[in-house]
Amino acid sequence: MSGEGKQAKITHKQREFARAVAMGQSKAQAYRVSHKAKPSKRTINSEPYKLASDPRIAREIEHYRLALEAEKHRNPVQLKAL
């Protein structure tokens, strides 16, 4: 085995960033909230976009978006049918 199929896990901050983006915050705002920092203009103009372009984080954002969309379609009648 050469480590194929193994992916590095994302950090708590990265997961929080993905959740915030999926919930509609801008990437810059999501970065500020998830990292609880006052980044410089240079950082805020680059880091959030680097994070969002990471395939692991992009996948996490998509997972959160799908979960949020599924949640919208749950209503009392559908839940009762379960």
C-alpha positions as CSV (number, residue, x, y, z in Angstrom):
1,M,0.0,0.0,0.0
2,S,1.3,3.3,-1.0
3,G,-1.3,5.4,0.8
4,E,-3.6,5.5,-2.2
5,G,-7.2,6.5,-1.3
6,K,-6.1,8.1,2.0
7,Q,-6.8,11.8,2.3
8,A,-5.7,14.2,5.0
9,K,-8.5,15.2,7.2
10,I,-9.6,18.7,7.4
11,T,-9.3,20.8,10.6
12,H,-12.0,22.1,12.7
13,K,-11.4,25.6,11.4
14,Q,-11.6,24.4,7.8
15,R,-14.9,22.5,8.6
16,E,-16.3,25.7,10.2
17,F,-15.2,27.7,7.1
18,A,-17.0,25.2,4.8
19,R,-20.2,25.3,6.9
20,A,-20.2,29.1,6.9
21,V,-19.7,29.3,3.2
22,A,-22.5,26.7,2.6
23,M,-24.8,28.8,4.8
24,G,-24.3,31.8,2.5
25,Q,-21.5,33.8,4.1
26,S,-18.9,35.3,1.8
27,K,-15.6,33.4,1.8
28,A,-13.9,36.4,3.5
29,Q,-16.6,36.6,6.2
30,A,-16.5,32.8,6.7
31,Y,-12.7,33.0,7.1
32,R,-13.0,35.7,9.7
33,V,-15.6,33.8,11.7
34,S,-13.9,30.4,11.5
35,H,-10.5,31.6,12.3
36,K,-11.6,34.1,15.0
37,A,-8.9,36.5,13.8
38,K,-8.5,40.0,12.4
39,P,-6.5,39.1,9.3
40,S,-4.6,41.7,7.3
41,K,-6.1,42.9,4.0
42,R,-3.5,40.8,2.2
43,T,-4.5,37.7,4.0
44,I,-8.3,38.2,3.7
45,N,-7.8,38.8,-0.1
46,S,-6.1,35.5,-0.6
47,E,-6.5,32.9,2.1
48,P,-10.3,32.4,2.0
49,Y,-10.0,31.7,-1.8
50,K,-7.1,29.3,-1.3
51,L,-9.2,27.4,1.3
52,A,-12.2,27.2,-0.9
53,S,-10.2,25.9,-3.9
54,D,-8.8,23.0,-1.8
55,P,-10.7,19.9,-3.1
56,R,-11.3,18.6,0.4
57,I,-12.9,21.8,1.6
58,A,-14.8,22.3,-1.7
59,R,-16.3,18.8,-1.1
60,E,-17.2,19.7,2.5
61,I,-18.9,22.8,1.3
62,E,-20.9,20.8,-1.2
63,H,-21.9,18.3,1.5
64,Y,-23.1,21.0,3.8
65,R,-25.1,22.6,0.9
66,L,-26.8,19.3,0.1
67,A,-27.6,18.7,3.8
68,L,-29.1,22.2,4.1
69,E,-31.1,21.7,0.9
70,A,-32.5,18.4,2.2
71,E,-33.4,20.0,5.5
72,K,-35.5,22.6,3.6
73,H,-37.7,19.8,2.2
74,R,-38.5,18.3,5.6
75,N,-41.8,19.3,6.9
76,P,-44.1,17.8,9.6
77,V,-46.1,15.8,7.0
78,Q,-43.0,14.2,5.5
79,L,-41.6,13.4,9.0
80,K,-44.8,11.9,10.1
81,A,-44.8,9.6,7.0
82,L,-41.5,8.2,8.2
